[in-house]
Amino acid sequence: MWLVAHFASLAPHVTAEEIKAQRAAAEQRERDLQPLRDAVVESRKGLKAAQAKVDQLEFDASTVTKREYDLIQSGMTYDQVTTITGFYGEELAASDMPGFSGRLYRWSNADGSAMDGMFSNGRLVQKTQLDLPR
């Protein structure tokens, strides 16, 4: 109460009653806004959860497994291999000469495991893997 009187003394044109009314109105606005703030917080939590699911799906979709590695056979095209892995490999090396085309690709996983595929004239001739997950 002394604070209200103090402010009233600093601004004599504003009465203590007006200050109380403004404070009450401000407190009511805060109470009115709280459900909106709560809804925003819940929305953000929902968005974070949804983004985490999307991130996990993207990670799962771009992971080559030992099972996929075992399905890949010599003679397959790059497109056939990427259909099995679900994502494109990174081209590590390329060589083009008359009558010969060679490419080396790597499919890397976030955990450091990987599969390499060597293609000659568009066909897989060799594959290797390092610690692929099952």
KALINLIN-V450207 format. One record per residue. RES is the residue in three letters. BURIAL is # if it has 24 or more other ideal C-beta (glycine too) atoms within 12 Angstrom, else .. Layout:
res=RES burial=BURIAL
res=RES burial=BURIAL
This chain:
res=MET burial=.
res=TRP burial=.
res=LEU burial=.
res=VAL burial=.
res=ALA burial=.
res=HIS burial=.
res=PHE burial=.
res=ALA burial=.
res=SER burial=.
res=LEU burial=.
res=ALA burial=.
res=PRO burial=.
res=HIS burial=.
res=VAL burial=.
res=THR burial=.
res=ALA burial=.
res=GLU burial=.
res=GLU burial=.
res=ILE burial=#
res=LYS burial=.
res=ALA burial=.
res=GLN burial=.
res=ARG burial=.
res=ALA burial=.
res=ALA burial=.
res=ALA burial=.
res=GLU burial=.
res=GLN burial=.
res=ARG burial=.
res=GLU burial=.
res=ARG burial=.
res=ASP burial=.
res=LEU burial=.
res=GLN burial=.
res=PRO burial=.
res=LEU burial=.
res=ARG burial=.
res=ASP burial=.
res=ALA burial=.
res=VAL burial=.
res=VAL burial=.
res=GLU burial=.
res=SER burial=.
res=ARG burial=.
res=LYS burial=.
res=GLY burial=.
res=LEU burial=.
res=LYS burial=.
res=ALA burial=.
res=ALA burial=.
res=GLN burial=.
res=ALA burial=.
res=LYS burial=.
res=VAL burial=.
res=ASP burial=.
res=GLN burial=.
res=LEU burial=.
res=GLU burial=.
res=PHE burial=.
res=ASP burial=.
res=ALA burial=.
res=SER burial=.
res=THR burial=#
res=VAL burial=#
res=THR burial=#
res=LYS burial=.
res=ARG burial=.
res=GLU burial=#
res=TYR burial=#
res=ASP burial=.
res=LEU burial=.
res=ILE burial=#
res=GLN burial=.
res=SER burial=.
res=GLY burial=.
res=MET burial=#
res=THR burial=.
res=TYR burial=#
res=ASP burial=.
res=GLN burial=.
res=VAL burial=#
res=THR burial=#
res=THR burial=.
res=ILE burial=#
res=THR burial=#
res=GLY burial=.
res=PHE burial=.
res=TYR burial=.
res=GLY burial=#
res=GLU burial=.
res=GLU burial=.
res=LEU burial=.
res=ALA burial=.
res=ALA burial=.
res=SER burial=.
res=ASP burial=.
res=MET burial=.
res=PRO burial=.
res=GLY burial=.
res=PHE burial=.
res=SER burial=.
res=GLY burial=#
res=ARG burial=#
res=LEU burial=#
res=TYR burial=#
res=ARG burial=#
res=TRP burial=#
res=SER burial=#
res=ASN burial=#
res=ALA burial=.
res=ASP burial=.
res=GLY burial=.
res=SER burial=.
res=ALA burial=#
res=MET burial=#
res=ASP burial=#
res=GLY burial=#
res=MET burial=#
res=PHE burial=#
res=SER burial=.
res=ASN burial=.
res=GLY burial=.
res=ARG burial=.
res=LEU burial=#
res=VAL burial=#
res=GLN burial=.
res=LYS burial=#
res=THR burial=.
res=GLN burial=#
res=LEU burial=.
res=ASP burial=.
res=LEU burial=#
res=PRO burial=.
res=ARG burial=.
